């Protein structure tokens, strides 16, 4: 297998050499290989295209500059000169692979040389041997990740260490596949971490990714997606890949796809310069300047070429670039290069023509008339613009890393020797790799150069933003706004966005929910949600949950918490209490006046004829009815609630018991008088009082039993005024009496009232000379009407927010009206006669025969109505 592999590589090497376009050679005891994209990718079947002045020539010259400095340093590799073999990759991985086979020629020939294979020319003459190729001990390069991957797969077979100055694909960190690969730039996994940190620092949680097809773009986006998923809080709206060979209209299609998720304004770009430029052009054509918020990788960096003439679309773009510095020594070196002193670089003449826009005359051919002839006296930086390419620092660091590793290896294997010793001839690649991984020194920019176990350099990035100057995008430039070295430091206050705004634009699938709103997540998209209000009596527990407040509480105005529900009751100053209290006061005053009048004229005919004993009982009941109003308005407590239970029905029971007894007595007297002159039983005042108190005692006993079974107390009812609007909710302080129990208190009184009404109807036929029956009848009729009106009003307002006020006022007013009817119809006329017409308060002698006999049968003549 090894022999077949060696023969195959030998054939490929010969094929590669046949196609090689030349190389830069420096003689030395130890030779380093170099791979640089001196030319762009060719088109129409050509391997190479136009010259790349900065990425190609600058970087190649940086390696030559670094080799000059190493060879001139007496402290570094004393007695050992480093040589070089520098090749052009033409920015194409397959072409670079063919070129890289040059580095393993010596190893291939070493494995195939000798008489073991029996090689002979015709006639038995031994073959002529060409000069042996340089034995390359390590390779600097390549630039593109795809090229480095292709080359690394070959170099590892021959144990040749490789250090890249620009390849950042995370795939190259796999030490099991690319064990001889190292790099002085951090991998895109660090860059992706830095970009995730930038996105999170800007408060974005919904972004799209855009990648050029290939290892760099695809692996960079893959790293970004993986890190953002692990970190959480960032969702990917779209992941779009730009083909290697985009068709016409491809970039317009990319912009249309990005606009399918317009809220994802942040666009993460891992793309080459050409793709970046064409994406910006498509955004401008779609009239979306200022809509997208670009976050570019190091392929964008701080370059002007991707945004030239597209500055207005690029305003606000945040880009990332491995931390670097301009190497002053290289500037001095490169600006002094000329055609005379730089003949070792075979591509320098082509660079000279390109840089100064002139043409050199070669082999007697005359230059094109349209192009100026080069004089050779032109100077870089004087007759042309010059700016050091960004990866120059890393090319120099890569060369120095190999030099320091060789120096350490030389000290260990060749102690005391100046120059190479047999232990380093040939140089073992595996041993050199160990020394490379162990180097640690300050690089050309003063920053430490080192490698981890995977051959990666530590992540250190500068963060830039393209900002307009004085409102003009074309005159703007890249401004440093932060840096990343394992942690992000971003100066958000210095950021400037399209329209000269300093407020960070949003790139969110959903706007943050307001106070009192919960997130209702969209299935499968953790960064998208709908905001759902915690309405009613619910409050926001956390950003995803609403819960109902406890029964005694209501939500705060913004529904972010709960607060105690205010407690209300009917107060003395309430407008609802004024009418009942006024009626009660007037009623008590009137009742007191009547009682005082009756007491003062206790023995007058009118007082005696009205039945003094029952009248006083009835007036006491009327007084209690009026007094109940004060109990209904008073603040509920155990004592007040007990008094309500007792006196609410006691006054009405006492009144209607007295009226029922009196009506029944009149009815029985005249019914008995129709059949006999014998008076009916139990019509004496004492009997009347006994009957009245017996009827009343049933109410008292029932109330006492109720209080024994369920002691009275006050409660706060939070359901009674639990309105739809929590702001209107109130807890009601009241006695523990439901509507039904309240009616139960009055039920017995209503039964007495109905019975009394029945007797009043039956007694309506008594002689007109006994006119107390008719006032009692009118009283009961009116009372029934009052209570019939009370029932629908009381129960019809059970669902009202003002229930406590309406029902209390309805009850107390109904009680006062019924008491006022009794007082007004039964006693006000008598009091009026007693006070204002005392001449009528005398006993008449003229009576009917039947009435006389009835009255004569009555003890003391009490209860007979005076005939007028």
CORTAUR-V96544 format. One record per residue. N is the residue number from 1. RES is the residue in one small letter. OMEGA is omega in whole degrees, 0 to 359 (none if undefined). Layout:
n	res	omega
N	RES	OMEGA
N	RES	OMEGA
//
This chain:
n	res	omega
1	x	181
2	x	180
3	x	178
4	x	179
5	x	180
6	x	179
7	x	179
8	x	180
9	x	178
10	x	179
11	x	178
12	x	180
13	x	178
14	x	178
15	x	179
16	x	180
17	x	180
18	x	183
19	x	185
20	x	181
21	x	181
22	x	181
23	x	175
24	x	182
25	x	171
26	x	180
27	x	178
28	x	179
29	x	175
30	x	185
31	x	175
32	x	174
33	x	179
34	x	179
35	x	184
36	x	178
37	x	183
38	x	179
39	x	176
40	x	178
41	x	180
42	x	179
43	x	176
44	x	175
45	x	179
46	x	182
47	x	186
48	x	180
49	x	184
50	x	178
51	x	175
52	x	188
53	x	185
54	x	185
55	x	181
56	x	188
57	x	180
58	x	183
59	x	178
60	x	179
61	x	178
62	x	178
63	x	177
64	x	178
65	x	181
66	x	179
67	x	177
68	x	182
69	x	179
70	x	181
71	x	179
72	x	183
73	x	182
74	x	181
75	x	184
76	x	182
77	x	180
78	x	178
79	x	181
80	x	178
81	x	178
82	x	173
83	x	184
84	x	169
85	x	187
86	x	186
87	x	178
88	x	179
89	x	183
90	x	174
91	x	181
92	x	186
93	x	181
94	x	178
95	x	179
96	x	178
97	x	179
98	x	180
99	x	184
100	x	178
101	x	175
102	x	184
103	x	184
104	x	180
105	x	183
106	x	180
107	x	180
108	x	180
109	x	178
110	x	181
111	x	184
112	x	183
113	x	173
114	x	181
115	x	183
116	x	182
117	x	176
118	x	180
119	x	178
120	x	175
121	x	178
122	x	182
123	x	177
124	x	180
125	x	178
126	x	180
127	x	175
128	x	182
129	x	174
130	x	177
131	x	183
132	x	179
133	x	179
134	x	175
135	x	182
136	x	182
137	x	180
138	x	184
139	x	173
140	x	180
141	x	2
142	x	182
143	x	181
144	x	181
145	x	181
146	x	177
147	x	180
148	x	179
149	x	181
150	x	182
151	x	182
152	x	180
153	x	178
154	x	185
155	x	180
156	x	178
157	x	182
158	x	175
159	x	177
160	x	178
161	x	182
162	x	177
163	x	179
164	x	179
165	x	184
166	x	184
167	x	186
168	x	183
169	x	179
170	x	181
171	x	182
172	x	176
173	x	180
174	x	184
175	x	177
176	x	181
177	x	183
178	x	188
179	x	179
180	x	182
181	x	173
182	x	179
183	x	180
184	x	173
185	x	180
186	x	178
187	x	181
188	x	176
189	x	174
190	x	180
191	x	178
192	x	177
193	x	178
194	x	181
195	x	175
196	x	179
197	x	178
198	x	180
199	x	181
200	x	179
201	x	179
202	x	178
203	x	179
204	x	177
205	x	183
206	x	185
207	x	174
208	x	179
209	x	182
210	x	185
211	x	169
212	x	179
213	x	183
214	x	185
215	x	184
216	x	184
217	x	185
218	x	180
219	x	177
220	x	178
221	x	179
222	x	177
223	x	179
224	x	181
225	x	182
226	x	181
227	x	180
228	x	178
229	x	179
230	x	181
231	x	181
232	x	176
233	x	178
234	x	180
235	x	181
236	x	180
237	x	181
238	x	172
239	x	187
240	x	180
241	x	178
242	x	182
243	x	178
244	x	179
245	x	184
246	x	177
247	x	177
248	x	181
249	x	182
250	x	184
251	x	172
252	x	177
253	x	178
254	x	180
255	x	179
256	x	178
257	x	178
258	x	181
259	x	173
260	x	175
261	x	187
262	x	179
263	x	177
264	x	183
265	x	178
266	x	181
267	x	179
268	x	187
269	x	166
270	x	186
271	x	178
272	x	186
273	x	182
274	x	180
275	x	178
276	x	182
277	x	183
278	x	174
279	x	179
280	x	178
281	x	180
282	x	178
283	x	178
284	x	180
285	x	179
286	x	180
287	x	181
288	x	176
289	x	180
290	x	180
291	x	184
292	x	179
293	x	189
294	x	170
295	x	188
296	x	178
297	x	184
298	x	175
299	x	173
300	x	175
301	x	179
302	x	182
303	x	177
304	x	185
305	x	181
306	x	187
307	x	182
308	x	183
309	x	177
310	x	186
311	x	182
312	x	177
313	x	184
314	x	181
315	x	181
316	x	180
317	x	176
318	x	182
319	x	184
320	x	183
321	x	176
322	x	185
323	x	185
324	x	176
325	x	177
326	x	183
327	x	184
328	x	181
329	x	179
330	x	178
331	x	180
332	x	179
333	x	189
334	x	182
335	x	177
336	x	178
337	x	178
338	x	181
339	x	182
340	x	186
341	x	182
342	x	181
343	x	180
344	x	178
345	x	186
346	x	180
347	x	186
348	x	178
349	x	177
350	x	176
351	x	182
352	x	178
353	x	182
354	x	186
355	x	184
356	x	177
357	x	179
358	x	183
359	x	176
360	x	176
361	x	183
362	x	175
363	x	176
364	x	179
365	x	180
366	x	179
367	x	179
368	x	181
369	x	183
370	x	183
371	x	180
372	x	178
373	x	179
374	x	179
375	x	185
376	x	179
377	x	178
378	x	179
379	x	180
380	x	180
381	x	177
382	x	181
383	x	177
384	x	177
385	x	180
386	x	172
387	x	185
388	x	179
389	x	191
390	x	184
391	x	180
392	x	180
393	x	185
394	x	174
395	x	180
396	x	180
397	x	179
398	x	178
399	x	181
400	x	178
401	x	178
402	x	181
403	x	178
404	x	178
405	x	178
406	x	179
407	x	179
408	x	179
409	x	179
410	x	179
411	x	181
412	x	186
413	x	182
414	x	183
415	x	178
416	x	181
417	x	169
418	x	187
419	x	184
420	x	175
421	x	181
422	x	182
423	x	180
424	x	177
425	x	359
426	x	179
427	x	180
428	x	184
429	x	181
430	x	178
431	x	179
432	x	179
433	x	179
434	x	179
435	x	177
436	x	181
437	x	182
438	x	184
439	x	174
440	x	181
441	x	176
442	x	185
443	x	185
444	x	179
445	x	180
446	x	179
447	x	182
448	x	174
449	x	181
450	x	180
451	x	174
452	x	185
453	x	178
454	x	181
455	x	182
456	x	174
457	x	178
458	x	182
459	x	175
460	x	185
461	x	166
462	x	182
463	x	183
464	x	170
465	x	176
466	x	184
467	x	176
468	x	178
469	x	181
470	x	177
471	x	181
472	x	181
473	x	184
474	x	180
475	x	181
476	x	181
477	x	179
478	x	179
479	x	177
480	x	182
481	x	179
482	x	177
483	x	180
484	x	173
485	x	185
486	x	176
487	x	184
488	x	169
489	x	184
490	x	179
491	x	185
492	x	183
493	x	181
494	x	180
495	x	180
496	x	187
497	x	181
498	x	182
499	x	179
500	x	178
501	x	179
502	x	176
503	x	183
504	x	177
505	x	182
506	x	171
507	x	186
508	x	178
509	x	180
510	x	177
511	x	179
512	x	178
513	x	179
514	x	177
515	x	180
516	x	177
517	x	178
518	x	178
519	x	172
520	x	191
521	x	173
522	x	185
523	x	176
524	x	180
525	x	188
526	x	180
527	x	180
528	x	181
529	x	170
530	x	179
531	x	181
532	x	183
533	x	171
534	x	187
535	x	179
536	x	182
537	x	178
538	x	177
539	x	183
540	x	178
541	x	174
542	x	186
543	x	181
544	x	191
545	x	168
546	x	177
547	x	179
548	x	176
549	x	174
550	x	187
551	x	182
552	x	183
553	x	176
554	x	183
555	x	174
556	x	182
557	x	179
558	x	175
559	x	176
560	x	179
561	x	180
562	x	178
563	x	181
564	x	177
565	x	179
566	x	180
567	x	181
568	x	173
569	x	177
570	x	183
571	x	181
572	x	183
573	x	182
574	x	176
575	x	180
576	x	182
577	x	185
578	x	181
579	x	179
580	x	181
581	x	179
582	x	178
583	x	182
584	x	180
585	x	179
586	x	180
587	x	179
588	x	178
589	x	180
590	x	180
591	x	179
592	x	178
593	x	180
594	x	180
595	x	180
596	x	179
597	x	180
598	x	180
599	x	181
600	x	180
601	x	186
602	x	186
603	x	178
604	x	184
605	x	183
606	x	180
607	x	180
608	x	183
609	x	181
610	x	182
611	x	189
612	x	185
613	x	180
614	x	178
615	x	178
616	x	177
617	x	181
618	x	178
619	x	176
620	x	177
621	x	178
622	x	178
623	x	179
624	x	179
625	x	177
626	x	184
627	x	180
628	x	180
629	x	181
630	x	177
631	x	181
632	x	180
633	x	183
634	x	180
635	x	183
636	x	175
637	x	182
638	x	182
639	x	181
640	x	181
641	x	177
642	x	179
643	x	177
644	x	180
645	x	185
646	x	190
647	x	180
648	x	179
649	x	185
650	x	181
651	x	180
652	x	179
653	x	180
654	x	181
655	x	184
656	x	174
657	x	179
658	x	179
659	x	178
660	x	179
661	x	181
662	x	180
663	x	179
664	x	180
665	x	179
666	x	182
667	x	183
668	x	181
669	x	184
670	x	174
671	x	178
672	x	181
673	x	178
674	x	185
675	x	187
676	x	176
677	x	179
678	x	181
679	x	178
680	x	180
681	x	173
682	x	176
683	x	178
684	x	179
685	x	180
686	x	178
687	x	179
688	x	179
689	x	179
690	x	180
691	x	182
692	x	182
693	x	177
694	x	178
695	x	181
696	x	183
697	x	179
698	x	178
699	x	183
700	x	181
701	x	180
702	x	180
703	x	180
704	x	178
705	x	179
706	x	180
707	x	177
708	x	180
709	x	182
710	x	183
711	x	182
712	x	176
713	x	179
714	x	177
715	x	173
716	x	182
717	x	181
718	x	181
719	x	186
720	x	180
721	x	175
722	x	186
723	x	177
724	x	177
725	x	182
726	x	181
727	x	179
728	x	183
729	x	178
730	x	168
731	x	184
732	x	175
733	x	183
734	x	176
735	x	184
736	x	179
737	x	176
738	x	178
739	x	181
740	x	179
741	x	177
742	x	177
743	x	177
744	x	177
745	x	183
746	x	185
747	x	180
748	x	179
749	x	179
750	x	177
751	x	177
752	x	180
753	x	180
754	x	179
755	x	178
756	x	178
757	x	178
758	x	179
759	x	178
760	x	177
761	x	180
762	x	184
763	x	183
764	x	183
765	x	180
766	x	180
767	x	182
768	x	180
769	x	176
770	x	193
771	x	179
772	x	180
773	x	181
774	x	175
775	x	178
776	x	179
777	x	178
778	x	178
779	x	183
780	x	178
781	x	181
782	x	179
783	x	179
784	x	179
785	x	179
786	x	183
787	x	174
788	x	176
789	x	182
790	x	188
791	x	181
792	x	179
793	x	184
794	x	184
795	x	179
796	x	180
797	x	184
798	x	182
799	x	183
800	x	176
801	x	180
802	x	186
803	x	185
804	x	182
805	x	183
806	x	183
807	x	179
808	x	180
809	x	180
810	x	182
811	x	184
812	x	178
813	x	178
814	x	178
815	x	181
816	x	179
817	x	179
818	x	177
819	x	180
820	x	177
821	x	179
822	x	181
823	x	184
824	x	183
825	x	185
826	x	190
827	x	179
828	x	178
829	x	181
830	x	180
831	x	178
832	x	180
833	x	183
834	x	186
835	x	188
836	x	176
837	x	181
838	x	180
839	x	179
840	x	182
841	x	177
842	x	183
843	x	178
844	x	181
845	x	186
846	x	182
847	x	174
848	x	183
849	x	183
850	x	180
851	x	181
852	x	181
853	x	181
854	x	181
855	x	179
856	x	181
857	x	181
858	x	180
859	x	177
860	x	178
861	x	182
862	x	174
863	x	179
864	x	181
865	x	177
866	x	177
867	x	184
868	x	none
//
